[in-house]
């Protein structure tokens, strides 16, 4: 019997990155208008390139493609999974060669040339109204779909906290340092850090930047790149954040830069370490290692004013001048299968697929009206959301993009590894590096 569903999987190396909540019959799946179910329908192979490798992410991809091919039996998928650290380079190479996949995920803030060069199909239609966050350019156009609502926060092993005598998560930076001391006294590593996979270091810094800078200075990233402001000027308190980042590094296991993301998760699951500072895809990954892991999450406590330390998520631009392309899943505008690729992206934004994401990835969907009781790790976030206590960083850009990112993270690593740890010197070095890049 001829199979109606086929997946060709091309595996490279890999890790994952990505970024609450929804029910009702809002945001329905795209209507199957093709000759579905007939032998006359032409077979369409959609090539999807991504950087998801964790088992929970694979399960979401498998179920999503399976359900979509029930709507469109003439569609099959060719999946390519890349290492997150190499993903952008490979995607740029394929686009330049005219061999781009039909569907891919991309940070368009860091790669605006993808839109400017005509690579991205515009996403339109009522399905966008049923999403919690929609990225729109200054012209009001959308080119990429967020499937997840990324929650940058601290994820912790409740049993490890209890063993160290910590009754509740820290709500200030002073309490965070106190908790780290209690954990060390109990023989527990405070923070598991897997910086050998460099995107995890980037995301730890995202967790720190989102509430402390993003919530109050939406244009900071763009202003640094345009040189409207400087690191030395530091009107946002980045110097203090720099010291917090190194404190986290110092309170990680030995050799954080030589530890993989997978190993860091193992440390958390086993209780050898108490915390991981990363994004809301983490619980799903942990569930594949230990379905009964006793996890919780709390906001990054950057301030000693507890009222400022709240959960924070993306949102629409607070100032229209800061509107940006955003990021997520997009369709290749020059693909012969563009129309079907766009239909699939619409499907990824549906309530039905949001439920699939919650059931399999155990992460926060960007579809509206989904229940929040799918994963106990997020109970504290759900309570904060119900109490209207969740902040937004609007269109704040987490990454600088391109060579700016390289020099930024190089300086951060140099600072962490330095014996002197001269923060003022590091700020000067960052400005000098950004000046050089800006002049190119």
The 8 nearest C-alpha neighbors of each residue, nearest first, counted from 0:
[[1, 2, 3, 4, 5, 38, 72, 36],
 [0, 2, 3, 4, 5, 38, 72, 73],
 [3, 1, 4, 0, 5, 72, 73, 75],
 [2, 4, 72, 1, 5, 73, 68, 69],
 [5, 3, 2, 68, 75, 72, 65, 6],
 [4, 6, 75, 76, 7, 3, 2, 74],
 [7, 5, 76, 77, 8, 75, 4, 78],
 [6, 8, 77, 78, 76, 9, 5, 75],
 [7, 9, 78, 77, 6, 79, 10, 80],
 [8, 10, 79, 78, 7, 80, 11, 77],
 [11, 9, 80, 79, 8, 12, 81, 78],
 [10, 12, 81, 80, 13, 9, 82, 79],
 [13, 11, 82, 81, 10, 80, 14, 52],
 [82, 12, 14, 81, 52, 83, 50, 11],
 [13, 15, 52, 82, 83, 51, 50, 53],
 [16, 14, 51, 50, 52, 83, 17, 53],
 [17, 15, 83, 51, 50, 14, 18, 198],
 [16, 18, 15, 280, 149, 147, 278, 327],
 [149, 17, 147, 148, 279, 280, 146, 145],
 [20, 363, 364, 148, 365, 21, 131, 366],
 [19, 21, 369, 364, 363, 367, 365, 366],
 [369, 368, 367, 20, 22, 370, 366, 350],
 [23, 369, 368, 21, 350, 24, 370, 25],
 [22, 24, 25, 368, 350, 21, 369, 26],
 [23, 25, 27, 26, 22, 350, 351, 28],
 [26, 24, 23, 27, 129, 350, 22, 349],
 [25, 27, 349, 129, 126, 350, 24, 28],
 [28, 26, 25, 349, 24, 29, 350, 351],
 [27, 29, 346, 349, 30, 26, 351, 345],
 [30, 28, 346, 342, 31, 27, 345, 343],
 [29, 31, 32, 28, 70, 27, 342, 33],
 [32, 30, 33, 70, 29, 71, 35, 34],
 [31, 33, 30, 34, 35, 29, 71, 70],
 [34, 32, 35, 31, 71, 40, 73, 30],
 [33, 35, 40, 37, 36, 32, 39, 71],
 [36, 34, 71, 33, 37, 72, 73, 70],
 [35, 37, 72, 34, 38, 71, 73, 40],
 [38, 36, 39, 35, 40, 34, 73, 72],
 [37, 39, 40, 36, 41, 73, 34, 35],
 [40, 38, 37, 41, 34, 36, 42, 73],
 [41, 39, 34, 38, 37, 73, 42, 35],
 [40, 42, 73, 43, 39, 38, 74, 34],
 [41, 43, 73, 74, 40, 44, 75, 72],
 [44, 42, 74, 73, 75, 41, 45, 336],
 [45, 43, 75, 76, 74, 46, 42, 77],
 [46, 44, 76, 101, 77, 75, 47, 43],
 [45, 47, 77, 100, 101, 76, 78, 102],
 [46, 48, 102, 78, 100, 103, 101, 77],
 [49, 47, 79, 103, 78, 80, 100, 102],
 [50, 48, 80, 51, 103, 81, 104, 79],
 [49, 51, 81, 83, 80, 15, 82, 14],
 [52, 50, 15, 14, 49, 56, 53, 80],
 [51, 53, 14, 13, 15, 57, 54, 50],
 [54, 52, 56, 55, 51, 284, 57, 15],
 [53, 55, 57, 56, 58, 52, 287, 284],
 [56, 54, 360, 58, 57, 53, 283, 284],
 [57, 55, 59, 58, 53, 54, 360, 51],
 [56, 58, 54, 60, 59, 55, 61, 53],
 [57, 59, 61, 55, 56, 60, 359, 62],
 [60, 58, 56, 62, 359, 57, 61, 356],
 [61, 59, 57, 63, 58, 62, 64, 56],
 [60, 62, 58, 64, 59, 63, 65, 57],
 [61, 63, 65, 59, 60, 64, 66, 58],
 [64, 62, 60, 66, 65, 61, 59, 67],
 [63, 65, 67, 61, 66, 62, 60, 68],
 [64, 66, 62, 68, 63, 67, 61, 69],
 [65, 67, 69, 63, 68, 64, 62, 70],
 [68, 66, 64, 70, 69, 65, 63, 71],
 [69, 67, 71, 72, 70, 65, 66, 74],
 [70, 68, 66, 67, 71, 72, 65, 4],
 [69, 71, 68, 67, 31, 72, 35, 66],
 [70, 72, 68, 35, 73, 69, 74, 67],
 [73, 71, 68, 74, 3, 69, 35, 36],
 [72, 74, 42, 71, 40, 43, 41, 35],
 [75, 73, 43, 72, 71, 68, 42, 44],
 [74, 76, 44, 5, 6, 43, 45, 4],
 [77, 75, 45, 6, 44, 46, 78, 7],
 [76, 78, 7, 46, 8, 6, 45, 47],
 [79, 77, 8, 47, 9, 48, 46, 76],
 [78, 80, 9, 48, 10, 8, 47, 49],
 [81, 79, 49, 50, 10, 11, 48, 51],
 [82, 80, 50, 11, 13, 12, 86, 83],
 [13, 81, 83, 12, 14, 85, 84, 50],
 [84, 82, 86, 50, 14, 85, 15, 81],
 [83, 85, 82, 86, 198, 197, 196, 87],
 [86, 84, 82, 83, 88, 87, 89, 81],
 [85, 87, 83, 89, 88, 81, 84, 82],
 [88, 86, 90, 89, 85, 91, 84, 105],
 [87, 89, 91, 90, 86, 85, 92, 84],
 [88, 90, 92, 86, 87, 91, 93, 85],
 [89, 91, 87, 93, 92, 88, 86, 94],
 [92, 90, 94, 88, 93, 89, 87, 95],
 [93, 91, 89, 95, 90, 94, 96, 88],
 [92, 94, 99, 98, 96, 90, 95, 91],
 [95, 93, 99, 91, 97, 96, 92, 98],
 [94, 96, 92, 93, 97, 91, 98, 99],
 [95, 97, 93, 98, 94, 92, 99, 91],
 [98, 96, 94, 95, 99, 93, 92, 333],
 [97, 99, 93, 96, 94, 100, 95, 92],
 [100, 98, 94, 93, 97, 101, 90, 331],
 [99, 101, 46, 102, 47, 48, 103, 98],
 [100, 102, 46, 331, 330, 45, 334, 47],
 [103, 101, 47, 330, 100, 329, 46, 331],
 [102, 104, 48, 328, 329, 47, 49, 105],
 [105, 103, 328, 327, 329, 49, 102, 106],
 [104, 106, 326, 327, 107, 328, 103, 329],
 [107, 105, 326, 108, 109, 110, 325, 327],
 [108, 106, 110, 111, 326, 109, 325, 324],
 [107, 109, 325, 110, 106, 111, 324, 323],
 [108, 110, 400, 107, 106, 111, 399, 398],
 [109, 111, 107, 112, 108, 113, 106, 400],
 [112, 110, 107, 113, 114, 108, 109, 115],
 [111, 113, 115, 114, 110, 116, 107, 117],
 [114, 112, 118, 111, 116, 115, 110, 119],
 [115, 113, 117, 112, 119, 116, 111, 118],
 [114, 116, 112, 117, 113, 111, 118, 119],
 [117, 115, 113, 114, 112, 118, 119, 111],
 [116, 118, 114, 115, 119, 113, 332, 120],
 [117, 119, 332, 113, 331, 116, 114, 333],
 [120, 118, 332, 331, 114, 117, 330, 142],
 [121, 119, 332, 330, 331, 142, 122, 118],
 [120, 122, 142, 141, 119, 123, 140, 143],
 [123, 121, 142, 141, 120, 124, 143, 341],
 [124, 122, 121, 127, 125, 141, 126, 140],
 [123, 125, 126, 127, 122, 128, 345, 121],
 [124, 126, 127, 128, 123, 129, 26, 345],
 [125, 127, 128, 26, 124, 129, 345, 348],
 [126, 128, 125, 129, 130, 124, 133, 123],
 [129, 127, 126, 125, 130, 26, 124, 131],
 [130, 128, 127, 26, 126, 367, 366, 131],
 [131, 129, 366, 367, 132, 127, 128, 365],
 [130, 132, 365, 367, 366, 129, 133, 19],
 [133, 131, 130, 314, 134, 365, 315, 313],
 [134, 132, 135, 130, 131, 127, 315, 144],
 [133, 135, 325, 141, 324, 132, 315, 136],
 [136, 134, 141, 139, 140, 324, 323, 133],
 [135, 137, 323, 324, 139, 138, 140, 322],
 [136, 138, 322, 139, 323, 135, 319, 320],
 [137, 139, 136, 140, 135, 322, 141, 323],
 [140, 138, 136, 135, 137, 141, 322, 134],
 [141, 139, 135, 136, 138, 142, 121, 137],
 [140, 142, 135, 122, 121, 143, 134, 136],
 [143, 141, 121, 122, 119, 120, 329, 140],
 [144, 142, 329, 327, 328, 326, 141, 145],
 [145, 143, 327, 328, 146, 329, 326, 142],
 [144, 146, 327, 147, 365, 328, 326, 143],
 [145, 147, 365, 348, 364, 144, 347, 148],
 [148, 146, 18, 364, 365, 145, 363, 149],
 [147, 149, 365, 18, 363, 19, 364, 150],
 [18, 148, 150, 279, 147, 151, 278, 312],
 [149, 151, 279, 278, 312, 152, 148, 311],
 [150, 152, 278, 206, 277, 149, 279, 205],
 [151, 153, 298, 299, 206, 150, 297, 277],
 [154, 152, 276, 297, 296, 275, 299, 298],
 [155, 153, 296, 275, 274, 295, 276, 152],
 [154, 156, 274, 295, 273, 294, 296, 157],
 [155, 157, 294, 273, 159, 158, 293, 274],
 [156, 158, 160, 159, 294, 293, 155, 161],
 [157, 159, 161, 160, 156, 162, 293, 270],
 [160, 158, 162, 156, 161, 157, 273, 270],
 [159, 161, 165, 157, 163, 158, 162, 164],
 [162, 160, 164, 158, 163, 159, 165, 157],
 [161, 163, 159, 164, 160, 158, 185, 165],
 [164, 162, 160, 182, 161, 185, 165, 181],
 [163, 165, 161, 162, 166, 160, 181, 182],
 [166, 164, 160, 161, 163, 167, 178, 168],
 [165, 167, 164, 161, 168, 160, 163, 157],
 [166, 168, 165, 169, 160, 161, 170, 157],
 [167, 169, 170, 297, 166, 165, 175, 178],
 [170, 168, 174, 175, 171, 167, 178, 300],
 [169, 171, 305, 300, 174, 168, 308, 172],
 [172, 170, 303, 300, 174, 305, 173, 302],
 [171, 173, 175, 300, 174, 303, 301, 302],
 [174, 172, 176, 175, 171, 177, 303, 169],
 [175, 173, 177, 169, 171, 172, 176, 178],
 [174, 176, 172, 178, 169, 177, 173, 171],
 [177, 175, 179, 173, 178, 174, 172, 180],
 [176, 178, 174, 180, 175, 179, 173, 181],
 [179, 177, 175, 181, 176, 180, 174, 182],
 [180, 178, 176, 182, 189, 177, 181, 183],
 [179, 181, 177, 183, 178, 182, 184, 176],
 [182, 180, 184, 178, 179, 183, 163, 185],
 [181, 183, 187, 185, 179, 163, 184, 180],
 [182, 184, 186, 187, 180, 185, 181, 188],
 [183, 185, 181, 182, 186, 180, 187, 163],
 [186, 184, 182, 183, 163, 187, 181, 162],
 [185, 187, 183, 184, 182, 188, 271, 163],
 [188, 186, 182, 183, 271, 272, 185, 189],
 [187, 189, 272, 190, 183, 252, 271, 251],
 [188, 190, 273, 179, 272, 182, 250, 274],
 [191, 189, 251, 274, 275, 188, 272, 273],
 [190, 192, 263, 275, 251, 272, 274, 252],
 [193, 191, 255, 263, 194, 251, 190, 275],
 [194, 192, 260, 259, 258, 263, 195, 255],
 [193, 195, 256, 196, 197, 200, 255, 199],
 [194, 196, 256, 257, 259, 258, 197, 193],
 [197, 195, 194, 198, 259, 199, 260, 193],
 [196, 198, 194, 199, 200, 195, 201, 84],
 [197, 199, 201, 200, 196, 202, 84, 83],
 [200, 198, 202, 197, 201, 194, 196, 203],
 [201, 199, 203, 194, 202, 197, 198, 204],
 [202, 200, 198, 204, 199, 203, 205, 197],
 [201, 203, 205, 199, 204, 200, 277, 198],
 [204, 202, 200, 206, 205, 277, 276, 201],
 [203, 205, 207, 202, 201, 206, 208, 200],
 [206, 204, 202, 208, 207, 203, 209, 397],
 [207, 205, 151, 203, 204, 209, 208, 152],
 [206, 208, 204, 205, 209, 299, 203, 211],
 [209, 207, 205, 212, 211, 206, 210, 204],
 [208, 210, 213, 206, 211, 207, 212, 205],
 [211, 209, 214, 213, 208, 212, 311, 207],
 [210, 212, 208, 209, 213, 214, 301, 207],
 [213, 211, 208, 216, 215, 214, 209, 210],
 [214, 212, 209, 392, 217, 216, 395, 215],
 [213, 215, 392, 210, 212, 391, 216, 209],
 [214, 216, 213, 212, 217, 211, 392, 210],
 [217, 215, 213, 212, 219, 218, 214, 235],
 [216, 218, 395, 213, 219, 215, 394, 214],
 [217, 219, 221, 220, 216, 222, 321, 395],
 [220, 218, 222, 216, 221, 217, 223, 395],
 [221, 219, 223, 222, 218, 396, 399, 224],
 [220, 222, 224, 218, 223, 219, 225, 399],
 [223, 221, 227, 219, 225, 224, 220, 228],
 [222, 224, 226, 228, 220, 221, 225, 229],
 [225, 223, 221, 226, 222, 220, 437, 433],
 [224, 226, 222, 227, 223, 221, 437, 228],
 [227, 225, 223, 228, 224, 222, 229, 434],
 [228, 226, 222, 225, 223, 229, 224, 221],
 [227, 229, 226, 223, 222, 232, 230, 225],
 [230, 228, 232, 231, 223, 430, 226, 233],
 [229, 231, 233, 426, 232, 430, 429, 228],
 [232, 230, 233, 229, 426, 427, 430, 423],
 [231, 233, 229, 230, 234, 228, 235, 426],
 [234, 232, 230, 231, 235, 236, 237, 229],
 [233, 235, 232, 236, 237, 230, 231, 228],
 [236, 234, 233, 237, 212, 216, 211, 219],
 [237, 235, 238, 239, 233, 234, 240, 212],
 [236, 238, 240, 239, 235, 241, 233, 230],
 [237, 239, 241, 240, 236, 242, 422, 233],
 [240, 238, 242, 241, 237, 236, 243, 244],
 [241, 239, 237, 243, 242, 238, 244, 236],
 [240, 242, 238, 244, 239, 243, 237, 245],
 [241, 243, 239, 245, 240, 244, 246, 238],
 [244, 242, 240, 246, 241, 245, 247, 239],
 [245, 243, 241, 247, 242, 246, 240, 248],
 [244, 246, 248, 242, 247, 243, 415, 249],
 [247, 245, 243, 249, 248, 244, 250, 242],
 [248, 246, 250, 244, 245, 249, 243, 251],
 [249, 247, 245, 251, 246, 250, 244, 255],
 [250, 248, 246, 247, 251, 245, 252, 415],
 [251, 249, 247, 248, 189, 190, 246, 252],
 [250, 252, 190, 248, 191, 249, 192, 189],
 [253, 251, 188, 191, 255, 254, 250, 190],
 [252, 254, 255, 251, 258, 249, 257, 256],
 [253, 255, 257, 256, 252, 258, 251, 192],
 [256, 254, 258, 192, 257, 194, 193, 253],
 [257, 255, 194, 195, 254, 258, 193, 192],
 [256, 258, 195, 254, 255, 259, 194, 193],
 [259, 257, 193, 255, 195, 256, 194, 254],
 [260, 258, 193, 195, 262, 261, 196, 263],
 [261, 259, 193, 263, 262, 196, 264, 258],
 [260, 262, 264, 259, 263, 265, 193, 258],
 [261, 263, 265, 259, 264, 260, 266, 258],
 [264, 262, 191, 260, 193, 266, 265, 261],
 [265, 263, 267, 261, 266, 262, 268, 260],
 [264, 266, 262, 268, 267, 263, 269, 261],
 [267, 265, 263, 271, 272, 269, 264, 268],
 [266, 268, 272, 264, 270, 265, 269, 273],
 [269, 267, 265, 270, 266, 264, 292, 289],
 [270, 268, 266, 271, 267, 265, 272, 264],
 [269, 271, 272, 267, 268, 159, 273, 266],
 [270, 272, 266, 269, 187, 188, 267, 273],
 [273, 271, 188, 267, 270, 266, 187, 189],
 [272, 274, 156, 189, 159, 155, 267, 190],
 [275, 273, 155, 190, 154, 191, 189, 272],
 [274, 276, 154, 191, 190, 153, 277, 155],
 [277, 275, 153, 203, 152, 154, 274, 206],
 [276, 278, 203, 202, 151, 275, 152, 206],
 [279, 277, 151, 150, 280, 281, 149, 152],
 [278, 280, 150, 281, 149, 362, 151, 282],
 [279, 281, 362, 278, 283, 282, 284, 17],
 [280, 282, 284, 279, 283, 278, 285, 277],
 [283, 281, 285, 284, 280, 286, 361, 279],
 [284, 282, 361, 360, 286, 285, 281, 55],
 [283, 285, 281, 282, 286, 287, 55, 53],
 [284, 286, 282, 288, 287, 283, 289, 281],
 [287, 285, 290, 289, 283, 288, 284, 282],
 [288, 286, 285, 284, 289, 290, 54, 55],
 [287, 289, 285, 286, 290, 284, 268, 265],
 [290, 288, 286, 292, 291, 287, 285, 268],
 [289, 291, 286, 292, 287, 288, 285, 293],
 [290, 292, 289, 293, 286, 294, 288, 285],
 [293, 291, 289, 290, 294, 268, 286, 285],
 [294, 292, 157, 156, 291, 158, 295, 376],
 [295, 293, 156, 376, 155, 157, 292, 154],
 [294, 296, 376, 155, 154, 157, 156, 377],
 [295, 297, 154, 153, 155, 376, 377, 152],
 [296, 298, 153, 152, 299, 168, 154, 295],
 [299, 297, 310, 152, 309, 300, 308, 153],
 [298, 300, 152, 301, 153, 207, 308, 297],
 [301, 299, 171, 308, 172, 302, 170, 298],
 [300, 302, 172, 299, 211, 308, 171, 207],
 [303, 301, 304, 300, 172, 171, 308, 307],
 [302, 304, 171, 172, 305, 173, 301, 300],
 [303, 305, 302, 306, 307, 171, 308, 170],
 [306, 304, 171, 308, 307, 170, 303, 302],
 [305, 307, 304, 308, 309, 170, 302, 303],
 [308, 306, 305, 304, 309, 302, 210, 300],
 [309, 307, 300, 305, 306, 298, 302, 299],
 [310, 308, 298, 307, 389, 311, 390, 388],
 [309, 311, 298, 389, 390, 380, 312, 308],
 [310, 312, 390, 391, 389, 309, 210, 392],
 [313, 311, 391, 150, 392, 149, 390, 314],
 [314, 312, 393, 392, 391, 394, 311, 132],
 [315, 313, 393, 132, 391, 394, 392, 316],
 [314, 316, 393, 394, 317, 132, 134, 133],
 [315, 317, 394, 393, 322, 318, 319, 321],
 [318, 316, 393, 315, 319, 394, 321, 217],
 [317, 319, 316, 320, 321, 322, 217, 394],
 [318, 320, 322, 321, 316, 317, 137, 315],
 [319, 321, 318, 322, 137, 316, 323, 317],
 [322, 320, 319, 318, 316, 218, 323, 394],
 [323, 321, 319, 137, 316, 136, 320, 394],
 [322, 324, 136, 325, 135, 321, 108, 137],
 [323, 325, 136, 107, 108, 135, 134, 326],
 [326, 324, 134, 108, 323, 107, 106, 143],
 [325, 327, 106, 107, 143, 105, 324, 145],
 [326, 328, 145, 144, 143, 104, 105, 106],
 [329, 327, 104, 144, 143, 103, 105, 145],
 [328, 330, 143, 103, 102, 104, 142, 144],
 [329, 331, 102, 120, 101, 340, 119, 341],
 [330, 332, 101, 119, 334, 333, 118, 120],
 [331, 333, 120, 119, 118, 334, 330, 337],
 [334, 332, 331, 335, 118, 337, 117, 120],
 [333, 335, 337, 336, 331, 332, 101, 100],
 [334, 336, 337, 333, 338, 101, 332, 331],
 [337, 335, 334, 339, 338, 340, 101, 45],
 [338, 336, 340, 334, 339, 335, 332, 341],
 [339, 337, 341, 340, 336, 342, 335, 334],
 [338, 340, 342, 341, 337, 336, 343, 45],
 [339, 341, 337, 343, 342, 338, 330, 336],
 [342, 340, 344, 338, 343, 339, 330, 337],
 [343, 341, 339, 345, 340, 344, 346, 29],
 [342, 344, 346, 340, 341, 345, 339, 347],
 [343, 345, 347, 341, 346, 342, 340, 348],
 [346, 344, 342, 348, 343, 347, 341, 29],
 [345, 347, 343, 349, 28, 344, 348, 29],
 [348, 346, 344, 345, 352, 349, 343, 146],
 [349, 347, 345, 346, 146, 366, 344, 352],
 [348, 350, 26, 346, 351, 352, 28, 347],
 [351, 349, 353, 352, 366, 26, 354, 22],
 [352, 350, 349, 354, 353, 355, 28, 27],
 [351, 353, 355, 354, 349, 350, 347, 356],
 [354, 352, 350, 356, 364, 355, 351, 366],
 [353, 355, 357, 352, 351, 356, 358, 350],
 [356, 354, 352, 358, 353, 357, 359, 59],
 [357, 355, 353, 360, 359, 354, 358, 59],
 [356, 358, 361, 354, 362, 355, 359, 360],
 [359, 357, 355, 356, 361, 354, 360, 373],
 [358, 360, 356, 59, 361, 357, 55, 58],
 [361, 359, 55, 283, 356, 362, 56, 357],
 [362, 360, 283, 357, 359, 358, 374, 282],
 [361, 363, 360, 280, 357, 279, 283, 364],
 [364, 362, 19, 148, 20, 147, 357, 365],
 [363, 365, 147, 20, 353, 366, 19, 148],
 [364, 366, 147, 148, 146, 131, 130, 19],
 [367, 365, 130, 364, 21, 350, 353, 131],
 [366, 368, 21, 130, 131, 129, 369, 20],
 [21, 369, 367, 22, 20, 370, 23, 366],
 [21, 368, 370, 22, 20, 367, 371, 366],
 [371, 369, 21, 372, 20, 368, 22, 373],
 [370, 372, 373, 20, 381, 369, 374, 19],
 [373, 371, 374, 370, 375, 378, 377, 381],
 [372, 374, 371, 357, 375, 358, 370, 361],
 [373, 375, 376, 372, 377, 361, 371, 378],
 [376, 374, 378, 377, 372, 373, 295, 294],
 [377, 375, 295, 294, 374, 378, 296, 282],
 [376, 378, 380, 375, 379, 374, 381, 296],
 [379, 377, 381, 375, 380, 376, 382, 372],
 [378, 380, 382, 381, 377, 383, 296, 297],
 [379, 381, 383, 377, 382, 378, 384, 310],
 [382, 380, 384, 378, 383, 379, 385, 377],
 [383, 381, 385, 379, 384, 380, 378, 386],
 [384, 382, 380, 388, 386, 381, 385, 389],
 [383, 385, 387, 381, 386, 382, 389, 388],
 [386, 384, 382, 387, 383, 381, 388, 380],
 [385, 387, 383, 384, 388, 382, 389, 381],
 [388, 386, 384, 385, 389, 383, 390, 382],
 [387, 389, 383, 386, 384, 390, 309, 310],
 [390, 388, 310, 311, 384, 387, 383, 309],
 [391, 389, 311, 310, 388, 312, 309, 392],
 [392, 390, 312, 311, 393, 313, 314, 214],
 [391, 393, 214, 213, 313, 395, 312, 394],
 [392, 394, 314, 316, 315, 313, 391, 395],
 [393, 395, 316, 315, 322, 396, 392, 314],
 [396, 394, 217, 213, 393, 392, 218, 397],
 [395, 397, 398, 220, 394, 108, 399, 217],
 [398, 396, 205, 395, 399, 220, 209, 208],
 [399, 397, 400, 396, 109, 404, 220, 108],
 [400, 398, 404, 403, 109, 220, 397, 401],
 [401, 399, 109, 404, 398, 403, 402, 110],
 [402, 400, 403, 404, 109, 405, 399, 110],
 [401, 403, 405, 404, 406, 400, 436, 399],
 [402, 404, 401, 406, 405, 399, 400, 407],
 [405, 403, 407, 400, 402, 399, 406, 401],
 [404, 406, 402, 403, 407, 408, 409, 401],
 [405, 407, 409, 403, 404, 408, 410, 402],
 [408, 406, 404, 410, 405, 409, 403, 411],
 [407, 409, 411, 410, 405, 406, 404, 412],
 [408, 410, 406, 412, 411, 407, 405, 413],
 [411, 409, 413, 408, 407, 412, 414, 406],
 [410, 412, 408, 414, 413, 409, 415, 407],
 [413, 411, 415, 409, 414, 410, 408, 416],
 [414, 412, 410, 416, 411, 415, 417, 409],
 [413, 415, 417, 411, 412, 416, 420, 410],
 [416, 414, 412, 245, 413, 417, 411, 420],
 [417, 415, 413, 414, 412, 418, 420, 411],
 [416, 418, 414, 420, 419, 415, 413, 421],
 [417, 419, 420, 416, 415, 414, 421, 413],
 [418, 420, 417, 421, 414, 422, 416, 415],
 [421, 419, 417, 414, 418, 422, 415, 416],
 [420, 422, 424, 423, 419, 425, 414, 417],
 [423, 421, 425, 424, 420, 426, 238, 241],
 [422, 424, 426, 425, 421, 427, 231, 238],
 [425, 423, 427, 421, 422, 426, 428, 420],
 [424, 426, 428, 422, 427, 423, 429, 421],
 [425, 427, 429, 423, 230, 231, 428, 424],
 [428, 426, 424, 430, 425, 429, 231, 431],
 [429, 427, 425, 431, 426, 430, 432, 424],
 [428, 430, 426, 432, 427, 431, 433, 425],
 [431, 429, 433, 427, 432, 428, 434, 230],
 [432, 430, 428, 434, 429, 433, 427, 435],
 [431, 433, 429, 435, 434, 430, 428, 406],
 [432, 434, 430, 436, 435, 431, 437, 429],
 [435, 433, 431, 437, 432, 436, 430, 438],
 [436, 434, 432, 433, 438, 437, 431, 439],
 [435, 437, 433, 439, 438, 434, 432, 403],
 [436, 438, 434, 435, 439, 433, 224, 225],
 [439, 437, 435, 436, 434, 433, 225, 432],
 [438, 436, 437, 435, 434, 433, 402, 403]]
